Amino acid sequence: MELPESLDRLVRELSRLPGIGRKTAQRLAFGILRYSKEEAHRLAQAVLDVSEKIQFCHICGSFTDQNPCLICRKRPHEIICIVEQPNNIFSIEKSGVFRGVYHVLMGAISPLDGVGPDQLRIRQLHDRIETGNVQELIIATNPTVQGEATSLFLQEQFERIVPKITRLARGLPSGGDLEYVDDTTMLQAFSGRQTF
């Protein structure tokens, strides 16, 4: 059975979101159909508000509705945590373990995808380091081939400029089972082992 045109258009638009396939988009669309007119308007207004009000912080590159963002305005800039995407910041912030500032690269080096260092926000990071009193860079790129390549590039670029460059630890997740650990994670776990 074919969907009515407006419903099909909603399904197509929802399926454009990352991680949302056609079936999930259809379930979401059917859920929206159960909304009252007022609820549907609130959802539509929320989407419009995000589109109109959210921007990138001109310092770190995070999502914000104020420029610069709250983190860049309130925290010391001596330690910068480098991440690939703005949404990575929210994962780190949720943990509450980091009290410095961030720098979003907007991707990772990936020659196969045509992404080199010039397509990332590395020049802006260099400018921040040159004009500030940066004492440490924490490289928090993803544990992928692209993330590792980016990490090595950043280390080479800044090792003579910044006193301390660190990388997030890698290894076995808490509560994990050794049976399901991939080879790379196992290698990193053994490489980063510590004495009791």
Backbone hydrogen bonds, N-H to C=O, Kabsch-Sander energy under -0.5 kcal/mol:
donor,donor_aa,acceptor,acceptor_aa,energy
8,D,4,P,-2.8
9,R,5,E,-2.4
10,L,6,S,-1.8
11,V,7,L,-2.3
12,R,8,D,-2.6
13,E,9,R,-2.4
14,L,10,L,-2.7
15,S,11,V,-2.3
16,R,13,E,-1.0
17,L,14,L,-1.6
20,I,17,L,-1.8
21,G,19,G,-0.7
25,A,21,G,-2.6
26,Q,22,R,-2.4
27,R,23,K,-2.3
28,L,24,T,-2.6
29,A,25,A,-2.6
30,F,26,Q,-2.6
31,G,27,R,-2.0
32,I,28,L,-2.4
33,L,29,A,-1.8
34,R,30,F,-0.7
34,R,31,G,-0.9
35,Y,32,I,-1.7
40,A,36,S,-2.4
41,H,37,K,-2.2
42,R,38,E,-2.2
43,L,39,E,-2.2
44,A,40,A,-2.5
45,Q,41,H,-2.7
46,A,42,R,-2.2
47,V,43,L,-2.1
48,L,44,A,-2.2
49,D,45,Q,-3.0
50,V,46,A,-2.2
51,S,47,V,-2.0
52,E,48,L,-2.2
53,K,49,D,-3.2
54,I,50,V,-1.6
55,Q,64,T,-2.9
57,C,62,S,-2.9
61,G,57,C,-1.1
64,T,55,Q,-2.3
73,R,69,C,-1.8
74,K,70,L,-2.0
75,R,71,I,-2.1
80,I,136,E,-2.4
81,C,101,V,-2.8
82,I,80,I,-0.6
82,I,138,I,-3.2
83,V,81,C,-0.5
83,V,103,H,-2.4
88,N,85,Q,-1.4
89,I,85,Q,-0.6
89,I,86,P,-1.2
90,F,86,P,-0.6
91,S,87,N,-1.0
92,I,88,N,-1.7
93,E,89,I,-3.0
94,K,90,F,-2.0
95,S,91,S,-0.9
95,S,92,I,-0.7
96,G,92,I,-0.9
96,G,93,E,-0.7
97,V,92,I,-0.6
101,V,79,I,-2.2
103,H,81,C,-2.0
104,V,60,C,-3.2
105,L,83,V,-2.7
105,L,103,H,-0.5
106,M,84,E,-1.6
107,G,84,E,-1.8
110,S,115,V,-2.7
113,D,110,S,-1.5
114,G,111,P,-1.3
115,V,110,S,-2.3
116,G,114,G,-0.7
119,Q,116,G,-1.6
120,L,117,P,-1.2
121,R,105,L,-1.7
122,I,117,P,-0.6
122,I,120,L,-1.1
123,R,120,L,-0.6
125,L,121,R,-1.0
126,H,122,I,-2.5
127,D,123,R,-2.3
128,R,124,Q,-2.1
129,I,125,L,-2.3
130,E,126,H,-2.5
131,T,127,D,-2.0
132,G,128,R,-1.1
135,Q,78,E,-3.0
136,E,78,E,-1.9
137,L,164,K,-2.2
138,I,80,I,-2.9
139,I,137,L,-0.6
139,I,166,T,-3.2
140,A,82,I,-2.7
140,A,138,I,-0.8
144,T,142,N,-2.2
148,E,144,T,-2.8
149,A,145,V,-2.2
150,T,146,Q,-2.3
151,S,147,G,-2.3
152,L,148,E,-2.5
153,F,149,A,-2.2
154,L,150,T,-2.6
155,Q,151,S,-2.4
156,E,152,L,-2.3
157,Q,153,F,-2.3
158,F,154,L,-2.1
159,E,155,Q,-1.5
161,I,158,F,-1.3
162,V,158,F,-2.7
164,K,135,Q,-0.9
166,T,137,L,-3.0
168,L,139,I,-1.9
176,G,173,P,-1.9
180,Y,177,D,-2.0
181,V,178,L,-1.2
186,M,182,D,-2.2
187,L,183,D,-2.5
188,Q,184,T,-2.4
189,A,185,T,-2.4
190,F,186,M,-2.3
191,S,187,L,-2.4
192,G,188,Q,-2.0
193,R,190,F,-1.0
